[in-house]
Amino acid sequence: MASLINCPHCSARPADEFTIKGAVLKRPKADANAEAWMDYVYLRNNPRGRHREYWHHTSGCRRWIIVERDTATHEIFGTFDAALGAPAEVIL
């Protein structure tokens, strides 16, 4: 059985309806130097553990969501509407 992801718009749906698009990272300010942008775009650590990622519900409502999950165990801790953002108190 496929893993289920709780879409904030469609309720629990199979994970194969979604496409992972990338980690939720703090963007540099618009006037940041080229090195800061290079690090943000190309040079990222890929640690194991709990992270937030952008997912697209490609075979459902076609909305963007934020999924907070453990990359080692694939345990999902929460999902949020990306347009609203995720609560700050649980940002890792």
ZAGU-927826 format. One line per 2 residues: number of its first residue (from 1); their letters; for each residue x, z, y of C-alpha. Coordinates in steps of 0.2 Angstrom, whole numbers, plus 2048, in hexadecimal, padded with zeros to 3 digits. Layout:
# ZAGU-927826
NUM) a) X Z Y | ...
END
This chain:
# ZAGU-927826
1) ma) 800 800 800 | 806 7FC 811
3) sl) 80A 809 81E | 7FD 80C 82B
5) in) 800 80D 83E | 7F3 815 849
7) cp) 7EF 808 856 | 7E8 811 866
9) hc) 7DB 802 867 | 7D7 7FE 855
11) sa) 7DA 80E 84B | 7E5 80E 83B
13) rp) 7EB 7FD 837 | 7F8 7F6 82A
15) ad) 80A 7F5 831 | 80B 7E3 82C
17) ef) 7FF 7DF 83B | 80C 7E5 847
19) ti) 81D 7DE 84D | 82B 7EA 853
21) kg) 832 7E4 863 | 83F 7F1 868
23) av) 844 802 86D | 83C 80B 87C
25) lk) 84B 80D 888 | 84D 813 89A
27) rp) 850 803 8A4 | 85E 803 8B1
29) ka) 859 803 8C3 | 857 7F1 8CA
31) da) 867 7F3 8D5 | 871 7FA 8C6
33) na) 882 7F2 8C3 | 885 7E4 8B6
35) ea) 88D 7F0 8AA | 87D 7FB 8AA
37) wm) 873 7EC 8A6 | 87F 7E6 899
39) dy) 87E 7F7 890 | 86B 7F7 891
41) vy) 868 7E5 88A | 876 7E3 87E
43) lr) 880 7F3 87A | 874 800 872
45) nn) 877 80D 865 | 86C 80C 856
47) pr) 86C 81F 850 | 861 824 842
49) gr) 852 830 846 | 843 831 851
51) hr) 841 823 85E | 834 81A 868
53) ey) 831 808 865 | 826 7FA 86D
55) wh) 81B 7F2 860 | 80F 7E4 862
57) ht) 7FE 7E3 859 | 800 7D1 855
59) sg) 7F3 7CF 848 | 7E6 7DB 850
61) cr) 7E2 7DF 862 | 7F3 7D7 868
63) rw) 7F6 7E6 873 | 807 7EE 875
65) ii) 809 800 86F | 817 80D 86E
67) ve) 81B 814 85D | 825 824 85B
69) rd) 82D 824 84A | 83C 82A 840
71) ta) 847 81A 83C | 84E 823 82C
73) th) 83E 828 824 | 831 81D 82D
75) ei) 826 82C 831 | 81B 829 840
77) fg) 819 837 84C | 80D 82E 858
79) tf) 807 81E 860 | 803 81B 872
81) da) 7FC 80D 87D | 80B 805 885
83) al) 801 800 894 | 7FF 813 897
85) ga) 810 818 891 | 814 827 886
87) pa) 813 839 88B | 823 83E 893
89) ev) 823 84F 88B | 827 847 87A
91) il) 834 83A 880 | 844 83D 876
END
